[in-house]
């Protein structure tokens, strides 16, 4: 406490405890920051928020980890450069060489387009009808509908250019940007 004498104590609606002392007013509250130890050693992460406050981390090197329990998810990819929470509530992870779709409690591997000359997904988004859009490094833009990939020539002069960011807006339009 900031002082030797205490004059009042109050717990507010948010759970903060306020203490009036002879030298000031002190507030005690729960930590807003949580620490989760995932795997030992240096790591890089891709993070995605799931349903109902769940968090997922693609850990490189490592696996996909479900937060807050900190456990590696069985069947997960060994790494994930990126992750995406789709409008249908499912989670997608894109490690090199493929996509992984988390749905109904398990991972399903989804191959990348065979026309792609690269295996690195730069960005990813989905429309409300379930059409996936993927920017694949050095290969351009692709969409996947009903299980089939199609190439999209976005820039006529540079069909191999890819977006570093993809976003589907509330009007269900796909936006692609390069930084």
N, C-alpha and C positions, 0 to 999 in steps of 0.2 A: 504494500500500500504506500501511497505517497505521504501519509502522515501517521502520527502515533495514536491519534484519537479518531474513533468512528462515530458518526452522528446518525447515519441512516443507511439502509440497504434496501434496494428495490430490484426485482426481476421484471423486465419489460416483456412485451408480447413476443419479441424475437428471441427471447432466452438470454439476453444480455443481463448481467448482474452489475448494478451501479452501486458504488459505495461512496458516500460523502465523508471525507476525512477533514481533519483540522488543517490540511495543507492542499486540498483540492478534491476533484471528483474523479474517481477511477472507474473504468468500465472493463469488465471481464466478459469475454465472449468465446464461443467455440471457434476453432481455427477455420478459416475459409480456405486454407490450403491443405491438400492431402498429399502424402508421399506414398508412392507405390513402387516397390522394388520389383522389377520385372525379371530380368536375367542378369547374371554377373557379367562384368566387362563393359567396354565401350559399345554404344549402340546408336543407331539412328531409328527414327520412328515415322510411321504414317499413322495418323489418328483419325477416327471417325466416331461420331455420336450415333448411337443406335436408338431403339425405342425405349421409352420409360426411363430416361437418364442413363442408360447403359453406355459404356465407352469401350471401344476396341482399339488396340494398338497393333500395327504390323511392325514387328521388331526385326531389325537387320543388324547382325545375324541373329537368327532365332526362328520365331514362329509368330502366329497371330495370338495375342493375349487378350483375354476378356478382363476388363477392369470393372469392379473393384476387387474381384477375387484373385487377380494376378496369375491365373492359371493359363497355361498354353492350351489352346483349343485343339482337341484331337482332329486329325485330318487336315489341319490348316497348311497353307503354303509355307515354305521355309523362310520366305521373306516377302515383303510387300512394299513396293515403291510408293503406292498410293492406295487410297480407299475411298469408297463412295457409298452414301446412304441413299438408296433409291426411293422414289415416291411411293412404291408399294411396300415400304418398310424393310426390305431386304438389304443386305450389305454386300458390296462387291469389293474385292481386293485385287490389285493388279501387280503381281510380281513379274519379273522378266519371263518371257516365253508363253504366258497364258493368263487367263482370268480365273478367279475363284468366286463363286456365288454362295453366300451363306443364306440358307433358307430352310425353314422347318427343322432347325437344330443340327444341320450338317452342311459340309462344304461340297459343292459340285464344281468340277473343273470344266471350264468353257474354253475351247481352243480359240486362238486368234485367227483372223482371216488368213487363208493360205496365200493370198496375193501380197501380203505384207512382207517387205524385205527386211524388216526389223522386228524385234520382239519386245520393244520398250513402249509401253503405253504412257503417253505424256499427260493426257487428260481424259475425262470420262464423264458422261452425263446420260440421263434417261428421260424420255418423254413419258407423259401419263399413260400412253397406250402400250408402254413396255419396250418401245424402240430404244436400243442402246446406241450411243454415239461414242466412238473411241478415236482419239488422235494417236496415231502410231508413228513414232519417230522415223523420219526419212521415207515414209510410205504414204502419208496423207491422212485423210479423214474417211472413216468407215461408219456405217450404221448396221445394226443387226436387228432384224425383225423376223419373227416366226422361225428362229433358229438359223437364219441364213444371213451371212455378211454381204454387204454391197459397198463398193468404193464410191465416194462422192467427190467429184472434182469441184472443190470450192474455189480455188484460184486457177483460172485457165492457164496462166503463164507458169505457175509453180504448183502443179498438182501434188507434189511430194511434201510441201510445207505442212507443218502440223501445228495445231494450237497448243499452247502451254496451259491454257485454262478453258474449260467448257462449262456452260451453265444453261439450265433450262429455266426460263422465267415463268412467272405465274400464268402467262397467256399461252404456255406450252411451246414457246419458240426457243430454239437452240441458238445460243450465242457462243462464238469461238473467238478467242483472243490470243495474241502472241506477245510475250513481253520482251 
